[in-house]
Amino acid sequence: MDKKYRVLIVEDQHLLRMGLCRMVSELDDYCIAGEASGGIDACRLAAQTLPDLVLMDLSMPGGSGFEAITAIKRGAPHTRIIVLTVHRSEDHVRESFASGADGYVVKDSSFADLVREMRFVMQGKCVVGLDAYRARAGLRGLREESAHKARLWNALTSRERTVLRLVVEGHTSRQVGECLKLSPKTIEKHRANLMRKLGINNLTGLVHFAIDIGVLALSDNDRV
């Protein structure tokens, strides 16, 4: 292929961004148009370089990926955008497509899966709805997964939700105890109950659950 599609990579984690740049640049039909670590820089670079394709993270400093997608599409509607994110929830997929994304790939996918999505999108075979995406990407269980996590959240007590939020924000058991006027031992019991109810056995799993379900944006009394 004579033409090389120009790719803008938007990712706030430096090592991941560098790795993506290297791997994409080694593809015969793609080259790197630029890289950005946040939403504002992404919009500026997209306006300057007019890339054919943008690989867009969602959770970044300097504006959300959703806002950046909308702004880039407004200025360059022919630019294709693939969301590349840790978020697996149906709400994130739906909002990405509503913002103007053309594809969606989770970060634990293989690079081959990403390349397949890139080629699918650059051929103009853009997905126009969540159901079509779910069917094509093999994510038919996405709705069920979201509903299952919602049920898990609803099964937690108000105290357990508060502890979960504080823990995933990076507070130690002692700090959480001071905030809630409870002993660190009591907080550890709440953490153990959380992990048992959610079927999670480490802090990383709690963080991923919180990210997927949007815990940090919920109040203790919210139902999802």
Order of alpha helices (4+ residues) and beta strands (2+ residues): beta-alpha-beta-alpha-beta-alpha-beta-alpha-beta-alpha-alpha-alpha-alpha-alpha-alpha-alpha
